[in-house]
């Protein structure tokens, strides 16, 4: 890795990239993890929340740019680093792990709601502050067995039914949750008329759960699908060919951090015409003659691409996308 000059930080530019799932998403943890599900998704060790490893995010985005403009592989190498000989020089971009922000939960009154929690909001607030983005919300407290919401149409008396559970609901009288919901809808979800329904729904139907209830739904309410291979002759399942895969549900909202440094170069090279961090971020986010930018683009992440899995729309927050 190229040495940093005195006073030069590792990364000079930071952005938040929101990841909105429009299909089930399988970022697999591998079969060695065990448990009742054969192919579970990646989860954080300390919270059990779904997560997308930063290495997988970087690889998927690199592949997407390659697929769009394969003739400009040299630029990909300058930005993402060498594809094979990693010891040659480091890449100039890094992606953090994809962390959960809102999770869809079945609701008797509105199909589903977007569920979040004080812990999830505080983690986003921390990342936004580090990225230099204003995030001065007041996150309401909520105790186990209760929730806070904005939309009274979700209620039966003073309760809300989420899956098979009822929680005591508190209306958002001071609009603290409403301000967060408005911000998330305008910044975390894709732009354009095609997503206006979902932005409006997030504004209305964001529900703040306690950290305990959020954990329950994030662990137990993912999409689990059986897969089976049928023998052509017998017409029955091949032995050992029945297995279960776990997916993040569509309408899940996550975010990752995009960090960029000055272009790095191979030791001994002159390093002339190095791209600055701002140039690198602008090329990735807004595109160039060879590829479309990341902001507003649908990218395929994780496995099972040929069965329509892994479709995520990216929205970049920071700089002129504020």
C-alpha positions as CSV (number, residue, x, y, z in Angstrom):
1,X,0.0,0.0,0.0
2,X,1.3,3.5,-0.9
3,X,2.4,5.5,2.2
4,X,0.4,8.5,3.2
5,X,2.1,11.8,3.2
6,X,2.2,13.9,6.4
7,X,-1.2,15.3,7.2
8,X,-3.0,13.1,4.6
9,X,-5.9,11.1,6.0
10,X,-6.8,7.7,4.7
11,X,-10.0,8.9,3.0
12,X,-10.7,12.5,2.0
13,X,-14.3,12.1,0.8
14,X,-17.3,10.3,2.4
15,X,-20.8,9.7,1.2
16,X,-23.8,7.7,2.5
17,X,-25.2,5.3,0.0
18,X,-28.8,4.1,0.7
19,X,-29.7,0.6,-0.5
20,X,-33.4,0.0,-1.2
21,X,-34.3,-3.6,-1.9
22,X,-36.9,-4.1,-4.7
23,X,-36.6,-7.9,-4.7
24,X,-35.5,-10.5,-2.2
25,X,-31.8,-10.2,-1.6
26,X,-29.5,-13.1,-0.7
27,X,-26.1,-12.0,0.6
28,X,-25.2,-15.5,1.8
29,X,-23.2,-16.4,4.9
30,X,-22.3,-19.9,3.5
31,X,-23.6,-23.3,4.4
32,X,-21.0,-23.8,7.1
33,X,-22.8,-21.5,9.5
34,X,-25.4,-24.2,10.2
35,X,-28.8,-23.7,11.9
36,X,-32.2,-24.6,10.6
37,X,-31.8,-22.7,7.3
38,X,-29.3,-24.3,4.8
39,X,-28.3,-21.0,3.2
40,X,-28.7,-18.1,5.7
41,X,-28.0,-14.5,5.0
42,X,-25.1,-12.6,6.6
43,X,-25.8,-11.2,10.0
44,X,-23.9,-9.1,12.5
45,X,-22.5,-11.2,15.4
46,X,-23.4,-8.8,18.2
47,X,-26.9,-7.9,17.1
48,X,-28.1,-10.7,14.8
49,X,-29.3,-8.0,12.4
50,X,-29.0,-8.6,8.6
51,X,-25.9,-7.1,7.2
52,X,-24.2,-6.9,3.8
53,X,-20.4,-7.2,3.9
54,X,-18.5,-4.2,2.5
55,X,-16.3,-6.5,0.4
56,X,-19.5,-7.9,-1.3
57,X,-20.9,-4.4,-1.9
58,X,-17.6,-3.3,-3.4
59,X,-17.4,-6.4,-5.6
60,X,-21.0,-6.0,-6.9
61,X,-20.5,-2.3,-7.7
62,X,-17.2,-3.0,-9.5
63,X,-18.9,-5.7,-11.5
64,X,-21.7,-3.4,-12.4
65,X,-19.3,-0.8,-13.8
66,X,-17.4,-3.5,-15.6
67,X,-20.6,-4.8,-17.2
68,X,-21.5,-1.3,-18.4
69,X,-18.2,-0.3,-19.9
70,X,-15.7,-3.2,-20.0
71,X,-13.4,-1.3,-22.5
72,X,-12.3,1.0,-19.7
73,X,-10.9,-1.6,-17.3
74,X,-7.8,0.6,-16.7
75,X,-10.1,3.2,-15.0
76,X,-11.7,0.4,-12.9
77,X,-8.2,-0.6,-11.8
78,X,-7.2,2.9,-10.8
79,X,-10.4,3.3,-8.8
80,X,-11.0,-0.1,-7.3
81,X,-7.5,-1.5,-7.3
82,X,-5.9,-4.4,-9.3
83,X,-8.2,-7.3,-9.9
84,X,-5.6,-10.0,-9.3
85,X,-2.3,-8.7,-7.9
86,X,-3.6,-6.8,-4.8
87,X,0.0,-6.2,-3.6
88,X,0.6,-3.9,-6.6
89,X,-1.3,-1.0,-5.1
90,X,-4.5,-0.4,-3.1
91,X,-7.8,0.9,-4.6
92,X,-8.9,4.4,-3.9
93,X,-12.4,3.6,-2.7
94,X,-13.8,1.6,0.2
95,X,-17.3,0.6,1.1
96,X,-18.5,-0.1,4.7
97,X,-20.8,-2.9,5.6
98,X,-24.5,-2.4,4.6
99,X,-26.4,-1.8,7.8
100,X,-30.1,-2.1,8.4
101,X,-32.2,1.1,8.7
102,X,-35.8,0.0,8.1
103,X,-37.4,-3.5,7.8
104,X,-40.8,-4.3,6.3
105,X,-43.2,-6.0,8.8
106,X,-46.6,-7.4,7.9
107,X,-49.4,-5.2,9.3
108,X,-53.1,-6.0,9.5
109,X,-54.1,-2.5,8.5
110,X,-51.7,-1.5,5.7
111,X,-50.1,-4.5,4.1
112,X,-46.8,-3.8,5.8
113,X,-45.1,-1.0,7.7
114,X,-41.5,0.1,7.7
115,X,-40.1,-0.8,11.1
116,X,-37.1,0.9,12.7
117,X,-35.7,1.3,16.2
118,X,-33.7,3.8,18.3
119,X,-30.5,1.7,17.8
120,X,-30.8,1.6,14.0
121,X,-31.5,5.4,13.8
122,X,-28.6,6.2,16.2
123,X,-26.2,4.2,14.1
124,X,-27.2,6.0,10.9
125,X,-26.9,9.3,12.8
126,X,-23.4,8.4,13.8
127,X,-22.3,7.5,10.2
128,X,-23.9,10.7,8.8
129,X,-22.0,12.8,11.4
130,X,-18.8,11.2,10.4
131,X,-19.6,11.9,6.8
132,X,-20.2,15.6,7.6
133,X,-23.9,15.3,6.8
134,X,-26.4,17.1,9.1
135,X,-28.4,14.7,11.2
136,X,-29.8,16.5,14.2
137,X,-32.9,14.5,14.8
138,X,-34.2,13.7,18.2
139,X,-34.7,10.0,18.4
140,X,-37.6,9.1,20.7
141,X,-37.3,6.5,23.4
142,X,-39.6,3.5,23.3
143,X,-40.1,0.7,25.7
144,X,-40.7,-3.0,25.0
145,X,-44.3,-3.9,24.1
146,X,-44.9,-0.3,22.8
147,X,-44.3,1.5,19.6
148,X,-44.6,5.0,18.2
149,X,-46.3,5.8,14.8
150,X,-47.7,8.7,12.8
151,X,-50.6,7.1,11.0
152,X,-53.8,6.6,13.2
153,X,-55.3,4.4,10.5
154,X,-52.9,1.7,11.5
155,X,-54.6,1.3,14.9
156,X,-57.2,-0.9,16.4
157,X,-58.2,1.0,19.5
158,X,-54.7,1.9,20.8
159,X,-52.9,-1.2,19.4
160,X,-51.2,-2.1,16.2
161,X,-51.1,-5.7,14.9
162,X,-47.8,-6.6,13.4
163,X,-47.7,-10.2,12.2
164,X,-49.2,-12.2,15.1
165,X,-48.3,-9.6,17.8
166,X,-50.1,-6.6,19.2
167,X,-48.2,-3.6,20.5
168,X,-49.4,-0.6,22.4
169,X,-49.2,2.3,20.1
170,X,-48.3,5.9,20.9
171,X,-49.1,8.6,18.3
172,X,-46.3,10.9,17.2
173,X,-47.7,14.0,18.9
174,X,-44.5,16.1,18.8
175,X,-43.7,14.9,15.2
176,X,-40.2,13.7,16.2
177,X,-40.7,10.4,14.3
178,X,-42.4,12.3,11.5
179,X,-39.4,14.4,10.9
180,X,-37.2,11.3,10.6
181,X,-39.7,9.6,8.3
182,X,-39.8,12.6,6.0
183,X,-36.0,12.7,5.8
184,X,-35.7,9.0,5.2
185,X,-38.3,9.1,2.4
186,X,-36.7,12.0,0.6
187,X,-33.1,10.8,1.0
188,X,-33.1,7.0,1.4
189,X,-35.6,6.0,-1.2
190,X,-35.1,6.5,-5.0
191,X,-36.1,9.6,-6.7
192,X,-38.8,9.7,-9.5
193,X,-42.5,9.2,-9.9
194,X,-42.1,5.4,-9.9
195,X,-41.1,5.5,-6.3
196,X,-43.5,8.2,-5.1
197,X,-46.0,5.6,-3.6
198,X,-43.2,4.1,-1.5
199,X,-41.9,7.5,-0.4
200,X,-45.4,8.5,0.7
201,X,-45.9,5.1,2.5
202,X,-42.6,5.5,4.3
203,X,-43.6,9.0,5.5
204,X,-47.0,7.6,6.8
205,X,-46.2,4.1,7.9
206,X,-42.8,4.3,9.6
207,X,-43.2,2.6,13.0
208,X,-40.6,3.0,15.8
209,X,-40.2,-0.3,17.7
210,X,-38.2,-1.0,20.8
211,X,-34.8,-2.5,20.1
212,X,-36.1,-5.8,21.5
213,X,-39.1,-6.0,19.1
214,X,-36.9,-4.9,16.2
215,X,-34.5,-7.7,16.9
216,X,-37.4,-10.2,16.9
217,X,-38.7,-9.2,13.5
218,X,-35.2,-8.8,11.9
219,X,-34.4,-12.4,13.0
220,X,-37.7,-14.1,12.3
221,X,-39.4,-12.2,9.5
222,X,-37.0,-12.7,6.6
223,X,-38.0,-14.5,3.4
224,X,-37.2,-18.3,3.6
225,X,-37.6,-20.1,0.3
226,X,-37.4,-23.8,-0.5
227,X,-35.4,-24.9,-3.5
228,X,-35.7,-28.3,-5.1
229,X,-34.3,-30.0,-8.2
230,X,-36.7,-32.5,-9.9
231,X,-35.3,-35.6,-11.5
232,X,-36.2,-35.6,-15.2
233,X,-37.0,-39.4,-15.2
234,X,-38.8,-40.0,-11.9
235,X,-40.4,-36.6,-11.7
236,X,-39.6,-36.5,-8.0
237,X,-37.0,-34.5,-6.0
238,X,-33.4,-35.6,-6.4
239,X,-31.9,-36.9,-3.2
240,X,-30.4,-34.1,-1.1
241,X,-31.7,-31.5,-3.6
242,X,-34.2,-29.9,-1.2
243,X,-32.7,-26.9,0.6
244,X,-33.8,-23.6,2.1
245,X,-32.4,-20.2,1.4
246,X,-32.9,-17.0,3.4
247,X,-33.4,-13.6,1.8
248,X,-33.8,-10.0,2.9
249,X,-37.4,-9.1,2.0
250,X,-38.2,-6.5,-0.6
251,X,-38.7,-3.0,0.7
252,X,-35.8,-3.4,3.2
253,X,-33.7,-0.2,3.5
254,X,-30.0,-0.4,4.3
255,X,-27.1,2.0,3.9
256,X,-23.4,1.8,3.5
257,X,-20.5,4.3,3.5
258,X,-18.6,5.2,0.4
259,X,-15.1,6.5,1.2
260,X,-12.5,7.7,-1.3
261,X,-8.9,8.8,-1.2
262,X,-6.5,10.1,-3.8
263,X,-5.6,7.6,-6.4
264,X,-2.8,5.2,-5.2
265,X,-0.1,3.8,-7.5
266,X,2.5,1.1,-7.8
267,X,5.7,1.7,-5.8
268,X,8.3,3.1,-8.1
269,X,5.8,4.7,-10.5
270,X,5.8,8.5,-10.7
271,X,2.2,8.9,-9.7
272,X,1.6,11.6,-12.2
273,X,-1.9,12.7,-13.0
274,X,-3.4,11.0,-9.9
275,X,-7.1,11.4,-9.6
276,X,-8.2,13.3,-6.6
277,X,-10.8,11.9,-4.1
278,X,-13.4,14.3,-5.4
279,X,-12.9,13.2,-9.0
280,X,-13.2,9.6,-8.0
281,X,-16.4,10.1,-6.1
282,X,-17.9,12.2,-8.9
283,X,-17.0,9.5,-11.5
284,X,-18.6,6.8,-9.4
285,X,-21.7,8.7,-8.3
286,X,-22.5,10.6,-11.5
287,X,-20.9,8.4,-14.2
288,X,-18.8,9.2,-17.3
289,X,-18.8,8.4,-21.0
290,X,-18.6,4.7,-20.2
291,X,-20.9,4.1,-17.4
292,X,-24.0,5.4,-15.6
293,X,-23.5,6.8,-12.1
294,X,-24.4,4.9,-8.9
295,X,-27.0,7.5,-7.8
296,X,-30.4,6.2,-8.8
297,X,-29.1,3.1,-10.4
298,X,-30.3,-0.5,-9.8
299,X,-27.4,-2.8,-9.0
300,X,-27.6,-6.6,-8.5
301,X,-26.1,-7.7,-5.2
302,X,-25.5,-11.2,-3.8
303,X,-26.6,-14.6,-5.2
304,X,-29.4,-16.0,-7.3
305,X,-29.2,-13.2,-9.9
306,X,-30.8,-15.5,-12.6
307,X,-33.9,-16.0,-10.4
308,X,-34.5,-12.2,-10.0
309,X,-32.8,-11.9,-6.6
310,X,-30.5,-9.1,-5.4
311,X,-32.1,-6.0,-7.1
312,X,-31.2,-2.9,-5.1
313,X,-31.6,0.8,-6.1
314,X,-28.8,3.0,-4.7
315,X,-29.3,6.6,-3.6
316,X,-26.2,8.7,-2.7
317,X,-26.4,11.2,0.1
318,X,-23.7,13.9,0.5
319,X,-22.2,16.8,-1.4
320,X,-24.6,18.0,-4.1
321,X,-26.9,15.0,-3.4
322,X,-27.8,16.6,0.0
